[in-house]
Each structure stands twice: as C-alpha cells, then as structure tokens.
C-alpha cells in the first residue's frame, strides 16, 4: 500500500544514473484494472507527477503515461498502482530514458576527424548503455547540412554515417 494512494496495491521502482535534462518516458498498461502512475522523489517519497490511466476501447487496456525532464540532483522512483481500491492483476511498465543536448557550432569547433576535415563538429561519448540496447540519435538543426556519424572511440572507425536527421543502431559488445 502506498501512503499517497491509500487502500491501493502498488509497486515501486527506482530510476538511477540520470543526467540533467535527460528525458524519462514512462508507460504503464493493464487490461485488468484502471492504472495510476506516479513519478516520485525517491529520497522523500513525495510525488512529482501523477497520471491516471485512460481507457483504449480498441485493445481493451488502460494506460498511464508520464514524460519528464530529469535533474541530476534528484533521485527518482516510479510507483505503479490501480486507480480504484483493492484491484489486482497484471501490468506492463515501459521506462525509456533519452538524453538531449542543446548545442551549436562556433569557429573553435573545427576538430580533427579521420574522414571530414575543416568542418565544424561536436563529439559526444555515449555511455550508460547496455549491449543489445537499441539507440536512436536525432539531430534537429535548421541552420546547416548535417552529417551524423557513429564512431568507434578506440579505433576512430566510422561504424555508421547518415545525412538524415537520425541514426539508429544496436549497442554491440566491446565497442566504445
């Protein structure tokens, strides 16, 4: 039983290793009961965002959703529950964390690159991912033609390259 939502069964899950401005997307679904979802401060137990489920008549499920930009100085947890008292049943919880960077180029960004020279660029090291995890990188810029590349940090090899605004890949073992 969760103290903010008395008389309801609930489960709690901690979310760890978040960075400033990282997006947390949470979806709770159940065909057994009307869902209730809370994003809470893991240290204090106080809720940050609650969301009551809505019913989808096409597939017969209830769904609660929260999207939130994290702060690195806050520890987060998710509490899942039913909207009505003493309801039991199965649920599916899907949590995705995305990281966004707002940046730009200036004349000091002309880095050495094995393929492209004399171009303005930014480099980012991807960390805290698991082998087999699907990753999508989206670059939104209206100011220039862009190239997005996935590079092996250790070898400098270009693993993927795209002139499109997004790049999708699956994390492989032993590649930084």
C-alpha positions as CSV (number, residue, x, y, z in Angstrom):
1,X,0.0,0.0,0.0
2,X,1.4,3.4,-0.9
3,X,0.8,6.2,1.5
4,X,-0.3,8.8,-1.1
5,X,-2.8,6.4,-2.6
6,X,-4.3,4.6,0.4
7,X,-6.0,1.3,0.0
8,X,-4.4,0.6,-3.3
9,X,-1.8,-2.1,-4.0
10,X,1.4,-0.6,-5.5
11,X,4.9,-1.4,-6.7
12,X,7.9,0.9,-6.6
13,X,10.9,1.0,-9.0
14,X,13.9,3.3,-8.6
15,X,15.4,5.0,-11.6
16,X,19.2,5.5,-11.4
17,X,22.1,7.1,-13.3
18,X,20.1,10.0,-14.8
19,X,21.8,13.2,-16.1
20,X,20.5,16.8,-16.2
21,X,17.7,17.2,-18.8
22,X,17.6,13.5,-19.6
23,X,14.0,12.7,-20.7
24,X,12.2,9.9,-18.8
25,X,9.3,8.3,-20.7
26,X,7.1,6.0,-18.6
27,X,4.1,4.0,-19.8
28,X,2.0,1.7,-17.6
29,X,-0.6,-0.5,-19.2
30,X,-3.0,-3.1,-17.9
31,X,-6.1,-4.9,-19.2
32,X,-7.0,-5.9,-15.6
33,X,-7.6,-2.5,-14.0
34,X,-7.5,1.2,-14.4
35,X,-3.9,2.3,-13.9
36,X,-2.4,5.0,-11.8
37,X,1.3,6.1,-12.2
38,X,3.4,8.3,-10.0
39,X,6.9,9.7,-10.6
40,X,8.2,10.4,-7.1
41,X,11.3,11.8,-5.3
42,X,13.0,8.5,-4.2
43,X,14.5,10.2,-1.1
44,X,11.4,11.9,0.3
45,X,8.6,9.8,-1.2
46,X,6.8,12.9,-2.4
47,X,5.2,12.6,-5.8
48,X,6.4,14.9,-8.6
49,X,3.9,13.9,-11.4
50,X,0.8,11.7,-11.1
51,X,-1.1,10.3,-14.0
52,X,-4.4,8.4,-14.0
53,X,-5.0,5.9,-16.8
54,X,-7.2,6.4,-19.8
55,X,-9.1,3.6,-21.5
56,X,-8.4,2.4,-25.0
57,X,-11.5,0.7,-26.3
58,X,-9.7,-0.8,-29.3
59,X,-7.4,-3.1,-27.4
60,X,-9.3,-3.1,-24.0
61,X,-6.4,-1.6,-22.0
62,X,-5.9,1.2,-19.5
63,X,-2.7,3.3,-20.0
64,X,-0.9,5.9,-17.8
65,X,1.9,7.9,-19.3
66,X,4.5,10.4,-17.9
67,X,7.2,12.2,-19.7
68,X,9.6,14.3,-17.6
69,X,12.9,16.0,-17.9
70,X,15.2,14.8,-15.1
71,X,17.5,16.8,-12.8
72,X,20.8,15.1,-11.9
73,X,20.5,16.2,-8.2
74,X,17.1,14.3,-7.7
75,X,16.8,10.6,-7.2
76,X,13.6,9.3,-8.9
77,X,11.3,6.4,-8.4
78,X,8.2,5.1,-10.2
79,X,5.2,3.9,-8.3
80,X,2.5,1.9,-10.1
81,X,-0.9,1.4,-8.7
82,X,-4.6,0.9,-9.6
83,X,-6.9,3.8,-9.6
84,X,-9.6,2.0,-7.6
85,X,-9.1,0.4,-4.2
86,X,-8.1,-3.3,-3.8
87,X,-7.8,-4.0,-7.5
88,X,-5.3,-6.7,-8.5
89,X,-3.9,-8.0,-11.8
90,X,-1.1,-7.8,-14.3
91,X,0.5,-4.8,-15.8
92,X,3.3,-3.8,-18.1
93,X,5.7,-1.0,-17.3
94,X,7.9,0.5,-20.0
95,X,10.6,3.0,-19.0
96,X,12.8,4.8,-21.5
97,X,15.4,7.4,-20.8
98,X,16.6,9.7,-23.5
99,X,19.3,12.3,-23.3
100,X,19.1,15.5,-25.2
101,X,21.9,18.1,-25.8
102,X,21.3,21.6,-27.0
103,X,24.5,22.9,-28.6
104,X,25.8,24.9,-31.5
105,X,29.0,25.4,-33.5
106,X,31.5,28.2,-33.4
107,X,34.8,28.7,-35.1
108,X,36.7,26.9,-32.3
109,X,34.8,23.6,-33.1
110,X,37.0,22.7,-36.1
111,X,38.2,19.3,-34.7
112,X,40.4,16.8,-36.4
113,X,38.4,14.0,-37.8
114,X,39.6,10.9,-39.8
115,X,37.1,11.4,-42.6
116,X,36.0,15.0,-42.6
117,X,38.5,17.9,-42.2
118,X,37.8,21.6,-41.9
119,X,34.2,21.1,-40.8
120,X,32.6,22.4,-37.6
121,X,31.6,19.4,-35.4
122,X,30.7,18.3,-31.9
123,X,31.7,14.9,-30.4
124,X,29.7,13.1,-27.7
125,X,30.7,10.0,-25.8
126,X,27.7,7.6,-25.4
127,X,27.8,5.9,-22.0
128,X,25.4,4.0,-19.6
129,X,24.0,1.8,-22.4
130,X,23.7,-2.0,-22.3
131,X,24.8,-4.5,-25.0
132,X,21.7,-5.2,-27.2
133,X,20.0,-1.9,-26.4
134,X,18.5,-0.1,-29.3
135,X,19.7,3.6,-29.6
136,X,18.3,6.3,-31.8
137,X,20.2,9.6,-32.2
138,X,18.1,12.5,-33.5
139,X,19.8,15.8,-34.7
140,X,17.5,18.7,-35.2
141,X,19.1,21.7,-36.9
142,X,17.6,24.1,-39.4
143,X,20.8,26.1,-39.9
144,X,23.1,23.8,-41.9
145,X,23.5,20.5,-43.8
146,X,24.3,17.9,-41.2
147,X,26.1,14.6,-41.0
148,X,25.6,12.2,-38.1
149,X,28.3,9.5,-37.5
150,X,28.7,6.7,-35.1
151,X,32.4,6.3,-34.5
152,X,34.4,3.7,-32.5
153,X,36.2,5.8,-29.9
154,X,39.1,3.3,-29.6
155,X,39.8,2.9,-33.3
156,X,38.4,6.0,-34.9
157,X,36.5,3.8,-37.4
158,X,33.2,5.2,-38.7
159,X,30.6,2.5,-37.9
160,X,27.6,4.3,-39.4
161,X,27.1,7.6,-41.2
162,X,23.9,9.4,-42.2
163,X,22.9,12.7,-43.9
164,X,19.4,12.1,-42.4
165,X,18.4,13.7,-39.1
166,X,18.5,10.4,-37.2
167,X,20.8,7.4,-36.8
168,X,19.6,4.1,-35.3
169,X,21.9,1.3,-34.0
170,X,22.1,-1.6,-31.5
171,X,24.8,-1.4,-28.9
172,X,27.5,-4.1,-29.5
173,X,29.9,-5.7,-27.1
174,X,33.5,-4.3,-26.8
175,X,32.8,-1.1,-28.8
176,X,33.1,2.4,-27.2
